[in-house]
Amino acid sequence: MPEVKTAAFDRLLNKLAVPGTVLVLDDSWQNNSLLSARNISRLELQEASDVSAYELCQFGTIICSERGLECLLKRIKGEQK
């Protein structure tokens, strides 16, 4: 997200019509994205290299970027961490 605005992240979630709790995975996050999302109680941003199976089960919806998915698949295959 280019701007540090919680409202911008909230608009994105509303546009996607995502209900309930949401986990968003990527390979890495910029500080602006973390700051924009921190005040949305139903949303958590995680790096795919650090997420646990327990955390994956806690959320009703998981959104994963292509790079985040690649990172997660490498972990599953034992190629990383």
N, C-alpha and C positions, 0 to 999 in steps of 0.2 A: 504494500500500500504506500503510495507516494506521500500521503499526508498522515499526521498523527491525529486521527479523529475516530472516536468510538462510534459515532453516528455512521460513518462511512462503512465500517465493518458490519454494523447492525443492518444497514440498508442492503448490503450484499447478502446476508443471511435471509432477510425477508424476501429478496428477489428470487433466491433459490428455493424459497418456501420450505425451509428446513425446520421441522418441529423438534421440540425437546432439546436434550443435551447433545452437544456437537463437539467432536474431536477433529481437529484439522491437522493433518500430517504433511510435512515437507522435509526435504533433506536438510534445510537450514532456514532460519528466520532472520529477517532484518529487524533491528530495534524498533523501527516505526510500526511494523506489524504487531509486535508484542505489546507495544504501548497502546495501540488502537484496540486491541482485543481484551485487555486486562480488566475492563469494567463490565464486561458482558458475562454474567454469572453462569450462563448455560454453555459457554464456549471455552474451550481450552486449545491452545496451540502447542504442538509437540514436534520435536525432531524425530523422524522415523528411526534413527539410530538409537534413540533412548527410550522409546515407548515399550511398555511391558504388556504381556498378555492380560494381566489384571486391569490395566488402564483401558485396553481395547474393549473389555467387557463392561466397563462402567458407562459407556456412552450409547445413546440411542441411534446416533448417526455418526459415521466416520467419513470424512472427506479427505482424500489423499491426492496430492499432486503426482504427476508422472515421475518426477525425480524422487519423491518420497516413497512411492511404490517400488521403484527400482532398488532403493536403499533397503526397504523392508524385505523384499524378495532375496536380496543378498544375505541378509541376516538369517532368514529361514533356511537358506541353502548352506549356511555356515561359512560364507565367504567374508564375513565382516562381524566384528564383535561377537 
